[in-house]
């Protein structure tokens, strides 16, 4: 089975260019989300959403340790002036959903980023 290769370094490059924290999520068929966060100061973190499903794809989940992702995500949020919910972030990083996009939305909310409801401006 061919393993997917998530983008590497895109968030860091964009953070350097914009001077702002950046978060990217790349999806594998809506089943798995590859998260990358970066700050202008050089902080970087990565995470995997839908870990159980990722194992079905033979993605080496050990390359995405939850505790390192949690620490990086909380630092990232603080660098952006956001108030994160550590338990909510952990739940998104360890949770399981039919669609990885649902976990990404939960992660964004737990990081302090309000998401627009369908029909609202920005949705």
C-alpha positions in Angstrom: 0.0 0.0 0.0 1.4 3.4 -1.0 1.5 5.7 2.0 0.5 9.4 1.6 3.1 12.1 2.0 1.6 15.0 3.9 3.0 18.4 3.0 6.0 19.4 5.1 7.0 22.9 5.9 4.1 24.7 4.2 2.9 26.3 7.5 6.5 27.3 8.5 7.1 29.0 5.1 3.8 30.9 5.3 4.4 31.9 8.9 7.8 33.4 7.9 6.2 35.2 5.0 3.2 36.6 6.9 4.7 37.1 10.3 1.7 35.4 11.8 0.9 31.9 13.2 -0.3 29.5 10.5 -2.2 26.3 10.8 -2.7 23.9 7.8 -4.6 20.7 7.5 -4.2 18.3 4.6 -6.8 15.5 4.2 -6.5 11.9 3.0 -9.9 11.2 1.5 -11.6 12.9 4.5 -10.4 9.9 6.5 -7.3 11.4 8.1 -6.0 14.9 8.7 -2.4 15.9 8.7 -2.1 19.1 10.8 0.9 21.4 10.7 1.2 24.6 12.8 4.0 27.2 12.8 4.7 30.6 14.3 6.8 33.4 13.0 9.3 32.8 15.9 10.0 29.4 14.6 7.7 27.2 16.7 6.4 24.2 14.8 4.2 21.3 15.6 2.4 18.5 13.7 -0.5 16.3 14.5 -2.6 13.5 13.0 -6.4 13.5 13.2 -8.4 10.3 13.2 -5.5 8.1 14.5 -7.4 4.8 14.4 -8.3 5.3 10.8 -4.7 6.4 10.0 -3.6 3.0 11.3 -5.9 1.3 8.8 -3.9 3.2 6.1 -0.7 1.9 7.7 0.3 5.5 8.6 3.0 5.4 11.3 1.0 7.2 14.1 4.1 7.1 16.3 5.5 9.9 14.1 2.8 12.1 15.5 3.0 11.9 19.3 0.0 13.4 21.0 1.8 15.0 23.9 4.2 16.9 21.6 1.3 18.0 19.4 -0.7 19.1 22.4 2.2 21.2 23.7 2.9 22.7 20.3 -0.8 23.5 19.7 -1.1 25.3 23.1 2.1 27.3 22.4 0.8 28.1 18.9 -2.5 29.4 20.3 -0.7 31.5 22.8 1.5 33.0 20.2 -1.6 34.0 18.3 -3.2 35.6 21.3 -5.8 32.8 21.5 -7.1 31.1 24.6 -7.0 27.4 24.0 -8.9 24.6 25.9 -6.2 22.0 26.6 -8.7 19.2 27.2 -10.6 20.1 24.0 -7.4 20.1 22.0 -6.5 16.7 23.4 -10.0 15.3 22.6 -9.6 16.5 19.0 -6.1 15.0 18.7 -7.2 11.7 20.1 -10.8 11.5 18.8 -12.4 9.5 16.1 -15.0 10.7 13.6 -16.3 9.5 10.3 -14.8 12.6 8.7 -11.4 14.1 9.7 -12.9 17.6 8.8 -15.1 17.2 11.9 -12.1 16.7 14.1 -10.3 19.7 12.5 -13.3 21.9 13.3 -13.3 20.7 16.9 -9.5 21.4 17.0 -10.0 24.9 15.7 -12.6 25.6 18.3 -10.5 24.2 21.1 -7.6 26.4 19.9 -9.8 29.4 20.4 -10.7 30.0 16.7 -14.4 30.6 16.3 -15.8 28.8 13.2 -18.7 30.3 11.3 -22.0 28.4 11.1 -23.4 27.6 7.7 -25.1 30.8 6.4 -23.0 33.1 8.6 -20.5 35.5 7.1 -17.2 33.7 6.5 -18.8 30.2 6.2 
